[in-house]
């Protein structure tokens, strides 16, 4: 296979992945708009998506984008609403490192859509860390894996987050 053919195959896979994410995301956006309680959201997700689908990278990406997008109200990220929705993320991300990594790339994609609004990605990364949704080594893996558009802009926006993360924890205080 030539390099050109390999690039075309990669582009086709990316388009297919993106279209699957978009389909799921559109449906989840409706759930988050219409549903107030997490139980209702869980019930609707479980009735519409089988377990293998809920375990897919496409689903995780769409879920994280939709949930974070639903917390962006009047040009401000509602951290309290996000914290209320944390059980949804925890259930589906389920401490799986590949899901954790995909969730960070989903946040990066959403930051790109929002034209890298100052502080946006940092707020979400702080919350994801504080709520124990993503572990430290996955944050480091995300920082090292430049696989998507504007990764450099995002890592630059998160420089103080990673500076803080890189400082060894001292339990003596």
N, C-alpha and C positions, 0 to 999 in steps of 0.2 A: 504494500500500500504506500502510495506516495505521500509526501508531507501535505500536499494540497488536499488529497482525499481524506487524510486523517483530520485536517482542520475542518473540512466540510462535514464529516461525521460528528465531530465535537459540536459544531454549530447546530446540527440537527437535533442532537441530544439536548442541548441547552434550550432550544426553542420548545421541544416537547416537554421538558421539565418545567419551563416557565409557563406554558399554557396549562399544564395540570395544576400548578400552584395557583394560577389566576382563577381557574374554575372553582377550586376549593375555597380560595380566599373570598370570592364573590358571595358564596353561600354563607361562609362564616361571618362575613360582614353583616349580613342580614340577621344572623342569630345574635350577635353582640348588640346590634341596634335595638332589636325588639325584646330581648330578654334581659331582665333585671337581675334575677337570682342565678347563681352559679348552678344550682340543681337543674334549673330549666335548660341551661346551656349544655350541661352534661347529658341530660336526657335526650335532647335533640341531636347532639353529636353522635351519641351511641345508637340512636335509631336510624340515622342517615349514613353512617360510615361503619364498615366492619372493622374488626381489630387490625387486620393487616394494613388497611388503608390508614388507620390512625397511627400506625407505626412507621409510616413512610416519611421520607425526607420532605416530600412535597407537602404532606399534611402538616408536619411540624412547622415548616416555613410559613405556610398560609395561616396557621393558627397564631403564631407569634406576631406576624404582620397585622392580622385582623384585630387581635387583642390589643396590641399597642396602639394601633390606629384608633380604636374605639376609646382609648384613654386620652386622645388628643382632642381637647375641646376648647373652642374659642382661642385658638393659637397658643394653647398652654397644655402641657402634659399633666394629667391628673394622677399624681402618685398614689393618692388614697384609693382611687378606683382601681388602679393597677394592683395595689396590695390586696384588694378585695378579690381580684381575679387570679391571684397567684396559685390557688389550688388547681385551677384549670391547667396552667402551665406545668405544675409539678406532676399532675396525673399523666399527662401525655409525654412529657420529656422524660420522666421516670428515671432520673439519674443515669441515663444512657449518654455516654460521651458523644456519640455521633449526633444525637438529638440536641445536646447542649451546644455543640459546635454549629449545627444548622440554625439554631435559634439566634446565635450571634450574627451569622451571615444574614439572617432575616432582618435583624435590627439594622445592620449595615445597609441593606436594600431599602428599608423604610427611610433611613436617614438620607439616602440618595434621592428618594422621591420628594422628600421635604427640603431639598436643596441645602442640606447640611446646616440647618438652623443652629445657631450657636447654643451649645449646651444640651441639645436634644439627645444625642447619642450617649452623652455622659450621664444624664439623668437615668436613662434606661439601664445602662451598664451598672451603675451604682445600685439600682433597685434589684436587678437580677443577681448581683453579688450578695447584697444584704439579705435577700430572701432565700438564699441558698438554692437557686435554680441552676446555676452554672458554677462548676468548681474552678479553682484557680488555674489548674493546669490546662483547662480548656480555654480560658481567656488567653493564656500564653500561646496555645496552639493557634487560636484565631489570629492573634497578632502576627505570628510567623507565616501564616498561610494566605498569601496575596492572590486569591483566586477570583475575586470579583471586582467589578467597577468601583473606582474611588476608594479602594482599600487604604491607600496612603493618606488620603484626606481624613478618613475616619481614625486611623491610628494616630495621626497628628493631633486630632481633636481630643484624643484620649491619652495624650502623653502624661498628664498629671495622674490620671487613674492608674496607668501602668507603673509610673514612678512610685506611687503609693503601694501598689501590689508587689512591687519588687523588693520593698523593704522587709527584711525578715521580721516576723512577729516576735515580740518580746513579751513574755508572760510575767516578767518580774514586777511590773507596775501594779 
